[in-house]
Amino acid sequence: MHVFGLIGNPVGHSLSPPMHEAAYRELDMDAKYVTFEPDPDAVEAAIEGAAALGIDGLNVTIPFKQDALGVVEPDELAARIGAVNTIDFSTSPPRGYNTDAAGVSRAFAHHDVSLSGTDAVVVGAGGAARAVAVTLADACNRVHVANRTVEKAESLAADVRADAPATVTAGGLDSLDGCVSTADVLVNATSVGMEEDVTPVPADLLHGDLAVLDAVYTPVETRLLRDAAAAGATTVDGAWMLLFQGVVAFERWTGRDAPVEAMNAALRAQL
């Protein structure tokens, strides 16, 4: 039997197990997806223990994504993002990857949104925003990072700008007034809209030529996405990003095409 899993703390809320288990059933694989919740200071021992036990692959979630970077050998993209969310134990030493980036690009592609040559806006400057900004800066023409704390936005923009072909700028949330109206792509990479029915982007800035991805997936339909749909924009809910980061991890571990429809159905059933 192949064993894959997830380490994080906490992990009880994770939607990864039903999504991956659905893939194993669909492909009639002898495999299991399990969760591990090591102490916050034991991530290195947990990863080394997983390797010693013969576990095939691990997903990594909060608060261990940055810590894992120093335990395994990251690929170039994971190193640029500064976080590992997928570990492959089939190599020695184990390799670390970040599939959040592919989750963003494949979510847009699934909705027939091309990122090539576009102008994009990222709201937020935390861990999720870093993966989003790197992804967009590799494909888009211009990327603007807007965050409540301007210094964090500027720091993220400087990091992304160093290794990407796009023009990357930054500003506070007030900078949204001058850039959303001309943008092609907008991503909310904050948690705004998760606990309350609020949006990080004023509705009057949204327009019909915009593609909007909200990384929040609970609720699936956020205030931002409702406002975007009302403006005629293309909307992409956060569950698509969650789905495709899992799809890419599955494909890396197994070398097989993921059963996307089965994984998506299992994910949305849980949501």
Buried (B, 14 or more C-beta within 10 A) or exposed (E): EBBBBBBBBEBEEBBBBBBBBBBBEBBEBEBBBBBBEBEEEBBBEBBEEBBEEEBBBBBBBEEBBBBBBEBBBBBEBBBBBBBBBBBBBEEEEBBBBBBBBBBBBBBBEBBEBEBEEBBBBBBBBBBBBBBBBBBBBBBBBBBBBBBBEBEBBBBBBEBBBEEBEBBBBBBBBEBBEEBBEEBBBBBBBBEBBBEEEEBBBEEEBBBEEBBBBBBBBBBBBBBBBBBBBEBEBBBBBBBBBBBBBBBBBBBBBBEEEBBBEBBBBBBBEEB
